Amino acid sequence: MTLREQASPMLAMVSLADLKWAAGFIEGEGVVYAKKKSGTFILAANQVERWPLDQLQSVFGGSIYRR
C-alpha cells in the first residue's frame, strides 16, 4: 500500500496530476487551516474566476462559499 493510500482512501483515487495542480494552486492562491473543535480542514482562496474552485471541488469534494 502506498503512502497516499494509507493517508486517505479518497486520495488514492485522485490522480497525481490533480494533486500537483492543487498543490501549486494552494501554494500560490490559497491557505489551508484546521478547526480544532470540529477537526475539519478549510481551504480559503480569493478568486476572480470560479473555475479553479470548481476544479478543486470536483477533485476533493466540499463546498464553495461566496463572501
N, C-alpha and C positions, 0 to 999 in steps of 0.2 A: 504494500500500500504506500502510495507517495505521501509526502508531507502535506501536499494540498488536499488530498483525500482525507487525511487524518484531521486536518483543521476543520473541515466542514464538508459534508456530503454535497451541499449545493455548489461549493467552489469546484468540486471535482467535475461538474458538468459545464463550467464556464471555460471557454477557450483561452489559451494563453494569450492570443492576440487581444481579446477583450480585456483581460486582466492588465496587460501592458497599456492599452489605451486608457483604461480607467485610472491606473496609477499616474500616468502623465497628466491627465485632466485634473485629478485631485491635487497633484503637486503644484500645478500652475494656477488653478482657479478655485480650489475649494479648501475646506477644512473639515476634519473628522474629529468628533469628540464623543465621549460616552457619558450617559447619565447614570450615576452610581446607583440611585434608588431603584430605577427600573431595569438597569442592565442593558439598555438599548444604545445603539450607535447612531449618531446623527451625522449626515453629510450636508454641509451648507455651502452653496456656491451662488454668487450673483452672476446672472447671465442675461445677455440681451436676446439671444436666440434660445429657443426652447429645445431644439433637437439634441444637444448634449445631455440634457437632463432626461429626456425621453430614452436616449440610448442607455444611460446608467440604469434607469428604471427597468428597461427590458431585460437587461443582463442580471441585475441583482434584486429586482423587486422593490418594494417600498412605495412611498407616496411622494408626490411633488406638491409643495405648498407655495403659493404666491404671497409675497409680503408687500 
